[in-house]
Amino acid sequence: MLKHKTCPTCGSKRIKLVRRTLTRSSHGQIYKVPNVQFHACPDCGEHVYSPEAVSKIQAHSPAFAKRRRSALPA
Ligand SMILES: [Zn+2]
């Protein structure tokens, strides 16, 4: 897990690690990603996602799932 002590966008020291269910949309389709851990900055609203969080979000994305299915070997 990536550790951030300051916000990469505004330099705020109030950035903190949170765990939330994200609601995202992809090509007009809304989907939810439960229990995503990321750093949130209360000052500028920046969200910083670790590679693990990004892959979890992608795994829940309908667009990503579609690509994965079509990429399966025959
Ligand atoms: Zn910030």
PDB file of the backbone (N, CA, C, O) and the ligand in Angstrom, with CONECT records:
HET     ZN  A 101       1
ATOM      1  N   MET A   1       0.847  -1.206   0.000  1.00  0.00           N
ATOM      2  CA  MET A   1       0.000   0.000   0.000  1.00  0.00           C
ATOM      3  C   MET A   1       0.873   1.242   0.000  1.00  0.00           C
ATOM      4  O   MET A   1       1.797   1.385   0.800  1.00  0.00           O
ATOM      5  N   LEU A   2       0.551   2.124  -0.915  1.00  0.00           N
ATOM      6  CA  LEU A   2       1.270   3.382  -1.031  1.00  0.00           C
ATOM      7  C   LEU A   2       0.992   4.270   0.187  1.00  0.00           C
ATOM      8  O   LEU A   2      -0.144   4.361   0.653  1.00  0.00           O
ATOM      9  N   LYS A   3       2.016   4.905   0.682  1.00  0.00           N
ATOM     10  CA  LYS A   3       1.822   5.814   1.813  1.00  0.00           C
ATOM     11  C   LYS A   3       2.016   7.263   1.345  1.00  0.00           C
ATOM     12  O   LYS A   3       3.049   7.631   0.785  1.00  0.00           O
ATOM     13  N   HIS A   4       0.997   8.051   1.595  1.00  0.00           N
ATOM     14  CA  HIS A   4       1.105   9.463   1.250  1.00  0.00           C
ATOM     15  C   HIS A   4       1.003  10.286   2.521  1.00  0.00           C
ATOM     16  O   HIS A   4       0.083  10.104   3.319  1.00  0.00           O
ATOM     17  N   LYS A   5       1.941  11.181   2.701  1.00  0.00           N
ATOM     18  CA  LYS A   5       1.869  12.052   3.866  1.00  0.00           C
ATOM     19  C   LYS A   5       1.379  13.435   3.471  1.00  0.00           C
ATOM     20  O   LYS A   5       0.804  14.164   4.279  1.00  0.00           O
ATOM     21  N   THR A   6       1.619  13.782   2.206  1.00  0.00           N
ATOM     22  CA  THR A   6       1.101  15.056   1.718  1.00  0.00           C
ATOM     23  C   THR A   6       0.366  14.826   0.405  1.00  0.00           C
ATOM     24  O   THR A   6       0.653  13.880  -0.328  1.00  0.00           O
ATOM     25  N   CYS A   7      -0.587  15.709   0.122  1.00  0.00           N
ATOM     26  CA  CYS A   7      -1.356  15.606  -1.115  1.00  0.00           C
ATOM     27  C   CYS A   7      -0.463  15.962  -2.304  1.00  0.00           C
ATOM     28  O   CYS A   7       0.198  17.000  -2.293  1.00  0.00           O
ATOM     29  N   PRO A   8      -0.440  15.097  -3.338  1.00  0.00           N
ATOM     30  CA  PRO A   8       0.401  15.391  -4.510  1.00  0.00           C
ATOM     31  C   PRO A   8      -0.110  16.591  -5.305  1.00  0.00           C
ATOM     32  O   PRO A   8       0.630  17.161  -6.107  1.00  0.00           O
ATOM     33  N   THR A   9      -1.360  16.977  -5.091  1.00  0.00           N
ATOM     34  CA  THR A   9      -1.928  18.087  -5.858  1.00  0.00           C
ATOM     35  C   THR A   9      -1.746  19.424  -5.155  1.00  0.00           C
ATOM     36  O   THR A   9      -1.301  20.389  -5.776  1.00  0.00           O
ATOM     37  N   CYS A  10      -2.086  19.501  -3.857  1.00  0.00           N
ATOM     38  CA  CYS A  10      -2.040  20.802  -3.179  1.00  0.00           C
ATOM     39  C   CYS A  10      -1.031  20.832  -2.044  1.00  0.00           C
ATOM     40  O   CYS A  10      -0.803  21.889  -1.456  1.00  0.00           O
ATOM     41  N   GLY A  11      -0.414  19.683  -1.720  1.00  0.00           N
ATOM     42  CA  GLY A  11       0.594  19.661  -0.673  1.00  0.00           C
ATOM     43  C   GLY A  11       0.035  19.640   0.743  1.00  0.00           C
ATOM     44  O   GLY A  11       0.784  19.770   1.711  1.00  0.00           O
ATOM     45  N   SER A  12      -1.285  19.476   0.869  1.00  0.00           N
ATOM     46  CA  SER A  12      -1.906  19.454   2.187  1.00  0.00           C
ATOM     47  C   SER A  12      -1.432  18.262   3.013  1.00  0.00           C
ATOM     48  O   SER A  12      -1.265  17.160   2.490  1.00  0.00           O
ATOM     49  N   LYS A  13      -1.219  18.490   4.291  1.00  0.00           N
ATOM     50  CA  LYS A  13      -0.811  17.393   5.175  1.00  0.00           C
ATOM     51  C   LYS A  13      -2.016  16.688   5.775  1.00  0.00           C
ATOM     52  O   LYS A  13      -1.857  15.768   6.577  1.00  0.00           O
ATOM     53  N   ARG A  14      -3.229  17.111   5.396  1.00  0.00           N
ATOM     54  CA  ARG A  14      -4.428  16.508   5.975  1.00  0.00           C
ATOM     55  C   ARG A  14      -4.932  15.314   5.179  1.00  0.00           C
ATOM     56  O   ARG A  14      -5.963  14.730   5.510  1.00  0.00           O
ATOM     57  N   ILE A  15      -4.195  14.950   4.117  1.00  0.00           N
ATOM     58  CA  ILE A  15      -4.602  13.797   3.299  1.00  0.00           C
ATOM     59  C   ILE A  15      -4.614  12.553   4.173  1.00  0.00           C
ATOM     60  O   ILE A  15      -3.723  12.353   4.998  1.00  0.00           O
ATOM     61  N   LYS A  16      -5.629  11.719   3.985  1.00  0.00           N
ATOM     62  CA  LYS A  16      -5.721  10.529   4.830  1.00  0.00           C
ATOM     63  C   LYS A  16      -6.256   9.338   4.065  1.00  0.00           C
ATOM     64  O   LYS A  16      -6.929   9.459   3.041  1.00  0.00           O
ATOM     65  N   LEU A  17      -5.920   8.168   4.618  1.00  0.00           N
ATOM     66  CA  LEU A  17      -6.332   6.902   4.027  1.00  0.00           C
ATOM     67  C   LEU A  17      -7.780   6.617   4.414  1.00  0.00           C
ATOM     68  O   LEU A  17      -8.125   6.628   5.595  1.00  0.00           O
ATOM     69  N   VAL A  18      -8.617   6.363   3.423  1.00  0.00           N
ATOM     70  CA  VAL A  18     -10.018   6.044   3.691  1.00  0.00           C
ATOM     71  C   VAL A  18     -10.392   4.767   2.940  1.00  0.00           C
ATOM     72  O   VAL A  18      -9.704   4.349   2.009  1.00  0.00           O
ATOM     73  N   ARG A  19     -11.492   4.164   3.367  1.00  0.00           N
ATOM     74  CA  ARG A  19     -11.995   2.969   2.687  1.00  0.00           C
ATOM     75  C   ARG A  19     -13.466   3.208   2.406  1.00  0.00           C
ATOM     76  O   ARG A  19     -14.257   3.421   3.324  1.00  0.00           O
ATOM     77  N   ARG A  20     -13.821   3.173   1.150  1.00  0.00           N
ATOM     78  CA  ARG A  20     -15.188   3.517   0.772  1.00  0.00           C
ATOM     79  C   ARG A  20     -15.674   2.668  -0.382  1.00  0.00           C
ATOM     80  O   ARG A  20     -14.890   2.051  -1.102  1.00  0.00           O
ATOM     81  N   THR A  21     -16.986   2.653  -0.539  1.00  0.00           N
ATOM     82  CA  THR A  21     -17.570   2.074  -1.743  1.00  0.00           C
ATOM     83  C   THR A  21     -17.666   3.184  -2.777  1.00  0.00           C
ATOM     84  O   THR A  21     -18.321   4.202  -2.552  1.00  0.00           O
ATOM     85  N   LEU A  22     -17.014   2.983  -3.899  1.00  0.00           N
ATOM     86  CA  LEU A  22     -17.010   3.989  -4.947  1.00  0.00           C
ATOM     87  C   LEU A  22     -18.132   3.734  -5.933  1.00  0.00           C
ATOM     88  O   LEU A  22     -18.419   2.590  -6.287  1.00  0.00           O
ATOM     89  N   THR A  23     -18.759   4.808  -6.372  1.00  0.00           N
ATOM     90  CA  THR A  23     -19.707   4.702  -7.473  1.00  0.00           C
ATOM     91  C   THR A  23     -19.075   5.390  -8.665  1.00  0.00           C
ATOM     92  O   THR A  23     -18.782   6.585  -8.620  1.00  0.00           O
ATOM     93  N   ARG A  24     -18.867   4.641  -9.720  1.00  0.00           N
ATOM     94  CA  ARG A  24     -18.212   5.186 -10.903  1.00  0.00           C
ATOM     95  C   ARG A  24     -19.126   4.995 -12.097  1.00  0.00           C
ATOM     96  O   ARG A  24     -20.086   4.226 -12.047  1.00  0.00           O
ATOM     97  N   SER A  25     -18.819   5.696 -13.155  1.00  0.00           N
ATOM     98  CA  SER A  25     -19.566   5.442 -14.375  1.00  0.00           C
ATOM     99  C   SER A  25     -18.594   5.252 -15.526  1.00  0.00           C
ATOM    100  O   SER A  25     -17.546   5.894 -15.601  1.00  0.00           O
ATOM    101  N   SER A  26     -18.971   4.360 -16.411  1.00  0.00           N
ATOM    102  CA  SER A  26     -18.149   4.064 -17.566  1.00  0.00           C
ATOM    103  C   SER A  26     -19.056   3.955 -18.778  1.00  0.00           C
ATOM    104  O   SER A  26     -19.916   3.076 -18.826  1.00  0.00           O
ATOM    105  N   HIS A  27     -18.882   4.827 -19.751  1.00  0.00           N
ATOM    106  CA  HIS A  27     -19.707   4.852 -20.961  1.00  0.00           C
ATOM    107  C   HIS A  27     -21.192   4.848 -20.619  1.00  0.00           C
ATOM    108  O   HIS A  27     -21.979   4.117 -21.220  1.00  0.00           O
ATOM    109  N   GLY A  28     -21.561   5.677 -19.645  1.00  0.00           N
ATOM    110  CA  GLY A  28     -22.969   5.819 -19.284  1.00  0.00           C
ATOM    111  C   GLY A  28     -23.493   4.731 -18.365  1.00  0.00           C
ATOM    112  O   GLY A  28     -24.651   4.771 -17.951  1.00  0.00           O
ATOM    113  N   GLN A  29     -22.656   3.765 -18.044  1.00  0.00           N
ATOM    114  CA  GLN A  29     -23.065   2.683 -17.158  1.00  0.00           C
ATOM    115  C   GLN A  29     -22.514   2.940 -15.758  1.00  0.00           C
ATOM    116  O   GLN A  29     -21.314   3.146 -15.579  1.00  0.00           O
ATOM    117  N   ILE A  30     -23.411   2.925 -14.764  1.00  0.00           N
ATOM    118  CA  ILE A  30     -22.983   3.150 -13.385  1.00  0.00           C
ATOM    119  C   ILE A  30     -22.615   1.810 -12.751  1.00  0.00           C
ATOM    120  O   ILE A  30     -23.335   0.823 -12.903  1.00  0.00           O
ATOM    121  N   TYR A  31     -21.508   1.784 -12.052  1.00  0.00           N
ATOM    122  CA  TYR A  31     -21.152   0.566 -11.337  1.00  0.00           C
ATOM    123  C   TYR A  31     -20.519   0.930 -10.008  1.00  0.00           C
ATOM    124  O   TYR A  31     -19.987   2.027  -9.836  1.00  0.00           O
ATOM    125  N   LYS A  32     -20.586  -0.010  -9.066  1.00  0.00           N
ATOM    126  CA  LYS A  32     -20.043   0.238  -7.726  1.00  0.00           C
ATOM    127  C   LYS A  32     -18.857  -0.666  -7.463  1.00  0.00           C
ATOM    128  O   LYS A  32     -18.811  -1.814  -7.906  1.00  0.00           O
ATOM    129  N   VAL A  33     -17.897  -0.119  -6.729  1.00  0.00           N
ATOM    130  CA  VAL A  33     -16.719  -0.884  -6.339  1.00  0.00           C
ATOM    131  C   VAL A  33     -16.637  -0.826  -4.813  1.00  0.00           C
ATOM    132  O   VAL A  33     -16.304   0.219  -4.252  1.00  0.00           O
ATOM    133  N   PRO A  34     -16.939  -1.947  -4.132  1.00  0.00           N
ATOM    134  CA  PRO A  34     -16.980  -1.942  -2.676  1.00  0.00           C
ATOM    135  C   PRO A  34     -15.597  -1.944  -2.033  1.00  0.00           C
ATOM    136  O   PRO A  34     -14.653  -2.530  -2.563  1.00  0.00           O
ATOM    137  N   ASN A  35     -15.491  -1.275  -0.876  1.00  0.00           N
ATOM    138  CA  ASN A  35     -14.280  -1.357  -0.042  1.00  0.00           C
ATOM    139  C   ASN A  35     -12.980  -1.006  -0.752  1.00  0.00           C
ATOM    140  O   ASN A  35     -12.009  -1.761  -0.698  1.00  0.00           O
ATOM    141  N   VAL A  36     -12.967   0.131  -1.409  1.00  0.00           N
ATOM    142  CA  VAL A  36     -11.738   0.572  -2.056  1.00  0.00           C
ATOM    143  C   VAL A  36     -10.971   1.458  -1.086  1.00  0.00           C
ATOM    144  O   VAL A  36     -11.521   2.394  -0.506  1.00  0.00           O
ATOM    145  N   GLN A  37      -9.685   1.145  -0.922  1.00  0.00           N
ATOM    146  CA  GLN A  37      -8.862   1.943  -0.029  1.00  0.00           C
ATOM    147  C   GLN A  37      -8.068   2.950  -0.856  1.00  0.00           C
ATOM    148  O   GLN A  37      -7.389   2.585  -1.816  1.00  0.00           O
ATOM    149  N   PHE A  38      -8.162   4.212  -0.473  1.00  0.00           N
ATOM    150  CA  PHE A  38      -7.426   5.246  -1.198  1.00  0.00           C
ATOM    151  C   PHE A  38      -7.170   6.426  -0.271  1.00  0.00           C
ATOM    152  O   PHE A  38      -7.752   6.523   0.809  1.00  0.00           O
ATOM    153  N   HIS A  39      -6.297   7.314  -0.709  1.00  0.00           N
ATOM    154  CA  HIS A  39      -6.022   8.523   0.050  1.00  0.00           C
ATOM    155  C   HIS A  39      -6.921   9.643  -0.459  1.00  0.00           C
ATOM    156  O   HIS A  39      -7.019   9.876  -1.664  1.00  0.00           O
ATOM    157  N   ALA A  40      -7.573  10.331   0.470  1.00  0.00           N
ATOM    158  CA  ALA A  40      -8.453  11.425   0.103  1.00  0.00           C
ATOM    159  C   ALA A  40      -7.941  12.711   0.741  1.00  0.00           C
ATOM    160  O   ALA A  40      -7.579  12.728   1.918  1.00  0.00           O
ATOM    161  N   CYS A  41      -7.913  13.786  -0.043  1.00  0.00           N
ATOM    162  CA  CYS A  41      -7.491  15.085   0.473  1.00  0.00           C
ATOM    163  C   CYS A  41      -8.719  15.942   0.749  1.00  0.00           C
ATOM    164  O   CYS A  41      -9.488  16.232  -0.168  1.00  0.00           O
ATOM    165  N   PRO A  42      -8.914  16.354   2.011  1.00  0.00           N
ATOM    166  CA  PRO A  42     -10.092  17.145   2.349  1.00  0.00           C
ATOM    167  C   PRO A  42      -9.977  18.593   1.862  1.00  0.00           C
ATOM    168  O   PRO A  42     -10.972  19.318   1.836  1.00  0.00           O
ATOM    169  N   ASP A  43      -8.788  19.009   1.483  1.00  0.00           N
ATOM    170  CA  ASP A  43      -8.587  20.398   1.091  1.00  0.00           C
ATOM    171  C   ASP A  43      -8.910  20.656  -0.380  1.00  0.00           C
ATOM    172  O   ASP A  43      -9.563  21.646  -0.708  1.00  0.00           O
ATOM    173  N   CYS A  44      -8.454  19.769  -1.263  1.00  0.00           N
ATOM    174  CA  CYS A  44      -8.695  20.002  -2.696  1.00  0.00           C
ATOM    175  C   CYS A  44      -9.566  18.916  -3.306  1.00  0.00           C
ATOM    176  O   CYS A  44      -9.927  19.002  -4.480  1.00  0.00           O
ATOM    177  N   GLY A  45      -9.910  17.888  -2.522  1.00  0.00           N
ATOM    178  CA  GLY A  45     -10.783  16.842  -3.046  1.00  0.00           C
ATOM    179  C   GLY A  45     -10.048  15.794  -3.864  1.00  0.00           C
ATOM    180  O   GLY A  45     -10.679  14.939  -4.486  1.00  0.00           O
ATOM    181  N   GLU A  46      -8.732  15.848  -3.872  1.00  0.00           N
ATOM    182  CA  GLU A  46      -7.949  14.868  -4.635  1.00  0.00           C
ATOM    183  C   GLU A  46      -8.107  13.467  -4.064  1.00  0.00           C
ATOM    184  O   GLU A  46      -8.120  13.286  -2.846  1.00  0.00           O
ATOM    185  N   HIS A  47      -8.228  12.480  -4.940  1.00  0.00           N
ATOM    186  CA  HIS A  47      -8.209  11.083  -4.534  1.00  0.00           C
ATOM    187  C   HIS A  47      -6.974  10.447  -5.141  1.00  0.00           C
ATOM    188  O   HIS A  47      -6.718  10.580  -6.338  1.00  0.00           O
ATOM    189  N   VAL A  48      -6.207   9.751  -4.300  1.00  0.00           N
ATOM    190  CA  VAL A  48      -5.002   9.095  -4.788  1.00  0.00           C
ATOM    191  C   VAL A  48      -5.182   7.593  -4.643  1.00  0.00           C
ATOM    192  O   VAL A  48      -5.346   7.086  -3.533  1.00  0.00           O
ATOM    193  N   TYR A  49      -5.153   6.878  -5.767  1.00  0.00           N
ATOM    194  CA  TYR A  49      -5.380   5.442  -5.760  1.00  0.00           C
ATOM    195  C   TYR A  49      -4.071   4.696  -5.948  1.00  0.00           C
ATOM    196  O   TYR A  49      -3.238   5.066  -6.775  1.00  0.00           O
ATOM    197  N   SER A  50      -3.904   3.638  -5.162  1.00  0.00           N
ATOM    198  CA  SER A  50      -2.745   2.772  -5.332  1.00  0.00           C
ATOM    199  C   SER A  50      -2.984   1.885  -6.553  1.00  0.00           C
ATOM    200  O   SER A  50      -4.121   1.755  -7.006  1.00  0.00           O
ATOM    201  N   PRO A  51      -1.929   1.276  -7.088  1.00  0.00           N
ATOM    202  CA  PRO A  51      -2.115   0.337  -8.207  1.00  0.00           C
ATOM    203  C   PRO A  51      -3.118  -0.770  -7.859  1.00  0.00           C
ATOM    204  O   PRO A  51      -3.878  -1.211  -8.721  1.00  0.00           O
ATOM    205  N   GLU A  52      -3.119  -1.220  -6.593  1.00  0.00           N
ATOM    206  CA  GLU A  52      -4.063  -2.255  -6.173  1.00  0.00           C
ATOM    207  C   GLU A  52      -5.499  -1.754  -6.275  1.00  0.00           C
ATOM    208  O   GLU A  52      -6.385  -2.467  -6.747  1.00  0.00           O
ATOM    209  N   ALA A  53      -5.719  -0.507  -5.823  1.00  0.00           N
ATOM    210  CA  ALA A  53      -7.062   0.068  -5.889  1.00  0.00           C
ATOM    211  C   ALA A  53      -7.502   0.249  -7.332  1.00  0.00           C
ATOM    212  O   ALA A  53      -8.655  -0.013  -7.674  1.00  0.00           O
ATOM    213  N   VAL A  54      -6.577   0.700  -8.182  1.00  0.00           N
ATOM    214  CA  VAL A  54      -6.901   0.906  -9.594  1.00  0.00           C
ATOM    215  C   VAL A  54      -7.299  -0.411 -10.249  1.00  0.00           C
ATOM    216  O   VAL A  54      -8.266  -0.461 -11.009  1.00  0.00           O
ATOM    217  N   SER A  55      -6.550  -1.487  -9.954  1.00  0.00           N
ATOM    218  CA  SER A  55      -6.907  -2.753 -10.592  1.00  0.00           C
ATOM    219  C   SER A  55      -8.224  -3.292 -10.051  1.00  0.00           C
ATOM    220  O   SER A  55      -8.958  -3.976 -10.765  1.00  0.00           O
ATOM    221  N   LYS A  56      -8.527  -2.984  -8.781  1.00  0.00           N
ATOM    222  CA  LYS A  56      -9.812  -3.407  -8.226  1.00  0.00           C
ATOM    223  C   LYS A  56     -10.956  -2.659  -8.916  1.00  0.00           C
ATOM    224  O   LYS A  56     -11.981  -3.250  -9.253  1.00  0.00           O
ATOM    225  N   ILE A  57     -10.768  -1.359  -9.119  1.00  0.00           N
ATOM    226  CA  ILE A  57     -11.777  -0.557  -9.813  1.00  0.00           C
ATOM    227  C   ILE A  57     -11.963  -1.075 -11.240  1.00  0.00           C
ATOM    228  O   ILE A  57     -13.088  -1.207 -11.723  1.00  0.00           O
ATOM    229  N   GLN A  58     -10.859  -1.362 -11.896  1.00  0.00           N
ATOM    230  CA  GLN A  58     -10.934  -1.866 -13.272  1.00  0.00           C
ATOM    231  C   GLN A  58     -11.645  -3.210 -13.331  1.00  0.00           C
ATOM    232  O   GLN A  58     -12.399  -3.486 -14.264  1.00  0.00           O
ATOM    233  N   ALA A  59     -11.395  -4.050 -12.318  1.00  0.00           N
ATOM    234  CA  ALA A  59     -12.012  -5.375 -12.300  1.00  0.00           C
ATOM    235  C   ALA A  59     -13.534  -5.271 -12.201  1.00  0.00           C
ATOM    236  O   ALA A  59     -14.246  -6.163 -12.663  1.00  0.00           O
ATOM    237  N   HIS A  60     -14.038  -4.184 -11.601  1.00  0.00           N
ATOM    238  CA  HIS A  60     -15.479  -3.999 -11.472  1.00  0.00           C
ATOM    239  C   HIS A  60     -16.082  -3.239 -12.645  1.00  0.00           C
ATOM    240  O   HIS A  60     -17.303  -3.162 -12.777  1.00  0.00           O
ATOM    241  N   SER A  61     -15.240  -2.685 -13.487  1.00  0.00           N
ATOM    242  CA  SER A  61     -15.734  -1.883 -14.595  1.00  0.00           C
ATOM    243  C   SER A  61     -16.356  -2.752 -15.679  1.00  0.00           C
ATOM    244  O   SER A  61     -15.736  -3.716 -16.128  1.00  0.00           O
ATOM    245  N   PRO A  62     -17.572  -2.425 -16.103  1.00  0.00           N
ATOM    246  CA  PRO A  62     -18.215  -3.211 -17.169  1.00  0.00           C
ATOM    247  C   PRO A  62     -17.390  -3.192 -18.451  1.00  0.00           C
ATOM    248  O   PRO A  62     -17.329  -4.200 -19.154  1.00  0.00           O
ATOM    249  N   ALA A  63     -16.763  -2.079 -18.763  1.00  0.00           N
ATOM    250  CA  ALA A  63     -15.969  -1.979 -19.987  1.00  0.00           C
ATOM    251  C   ALA A  63     -14.757  -2.907 -19.911  1.00  0.00           C
ATOM    252  O   ALA A  63     -14.403  -3.573 -20.883  1.00  0.00           O
ATOM    253  N   PHE A  64     -14.131  -2.934 -18.732  1.00  0.00           N
ATOM    254  CA  PHE A  64     -12.948  -3.770 -18.537  1.00  0.00           C
ATOM    255  C   PHE A  64     -13.324  -5.244 -18.592  1.00  0.00           C
ATOM    256  O   PHE A  64     -12.610  -6.047 -19.192  1.00  0.00           O
ATOM    257  N   ALA A  65     -14.447  -5.603 -17.965  1.00  0.00           N
ATOM    258  CA  ALA A  65     -14.905  -6.987 -17.960  1.00  0.00           C
ATOM    259  C   ALA A  65     -15.155  -7.470 -19.386  1.00  0.00           C
ATOM    260  O   ALA A  65     -14.851  -8.611 -19.734  1.00  0.00           O
ATOM    261  N   LYS A  66     -15.715  -6.577 -20.202  1.00  0.00           N
ATOM    262  CA  LYS A  66     -16.015  -6.918 -21.590  1.00  0.00           C
ATOM    263  C   LYS A  66     -14.716  -7.204 -22.349  1.00  0.00           C
ATOM    264  O   LYS A  66     -14.608  -8.177 -23.096  1.00  0.00           O
ATOM    265  N   ARG A  67     -13.732  -6.318 -22.130  1.00  0.00           N
ATOM    266  CA  ARG A  67     -12.440  -6.507 -22.809  1.00  0.00           C
ATOM    267  C   ARG A  67     -11.801  -7.823 -22.382  1.00  0.00           C
ATOM    268  O   ARG A  67     -11.223  -8.543 -23.196  1.00  0.00           O
ATOM    269  N   ARG A  68     -11.918  -8.129 -21.069  1.00  0.00           N
ATOM    270  CA  ARG A  68     -11.308  -9.349 -20.552  1.00  0.00           C
ATOM    271  C   ARG A  68     -11.907 -10.580 -21.189  1.00  0.00           C
ATOM    272  O   ARG A  68     -11.205 -11.519 -21.563  1.00  0.00           O
ATOM    273  N   ARG A  69     -13.267 -10.553 -21.306  1.00  0.00           N
ATOM    274  CA  ARG A  69     -13.953 -11.707 -21.902  1.00  0.00           C
ATOM    275  C   ARG A  69     -13.495 -11.938 -23.335  1.00  0.00           C
ATOM    276  O   ARG A  69     -13.241 -13.071 -23.744  1.00  0.00           O
ATOM    277  N   SER A  70     -13.391 -10.827 -24.107  1.00  0.00           N
ATOM    278  CA  SER A  70     -13.043 -10.988 -25.513  1.00  0.00           C
ATOM    279  C   SER A  70     -11.578 -11.354 -25.680  1.00  0.00           C
ATOM    280  O   SER A  70     -11.166 -11.833 -26.736  1.00  0.00           O
ATOM    281  N   ALA A  71     -10.779 -11.123 -24.615  1.00  0.00           N
ATOM    282  CA  ALA A  71      -9.347 -11.423 -24.705  1.00  0.00           C
ATOM    283  C   ALA A  71      -9.038 -12.864 -24.282  1.00  0.00           C
ATOM    284  O   ALA A  71      -7.897 -13.316 -24.382  1.00  0.00           O
ATOM    285  N   LEU A  72     -10.064 -13.577 -23.809  1.00  0.00           N
ATOM    286  CA  LEU A  72      -9.836 -14.953 -23.385  1.00  0.00           C
ATOM    287  C   LEU A  72      -9.430 -15.829 -24.573  1.00  0.00           C
ATOM    288  O   LEU A  72      -9.974 -15.691 -25.669  1.00  0.00           O
ATOM    289  N   PRO A  73      -8.490 -16.712 -24.350  1.00  0.00           N
ATOM    290  CA  PRO A  73      -8.087 -17.623 -25.439  1.00  0.00           C
ATOM    291  C   PRO A  73      -9.212 -18.589 -25.783  1.00  0.00           C
ATOM    292  O   PRO A  73      -9.975 -18.997 -24.907  1.00  0.00           O
ATOM    293  N   ALA A  74      -9.311 -18.945 -27.018  1.00  0.00           N
ATOM    294  CA  ALA A  74     -10.403 -19.814 -27.477  1.00  0.00           C
ATOM    295  C   ALA A  74     -10.190 -21.257 -27.010  1.00  0.00           C
ATOM    296  O   ALA A  74     -11.010 -22.128 -27.303  1.00  0.00           O
TER     297      ALA A  74
HETATM  298 ZN    ZN A 101      -5.026  18.269  -1.874  1.00  0.00          ZN2+
END
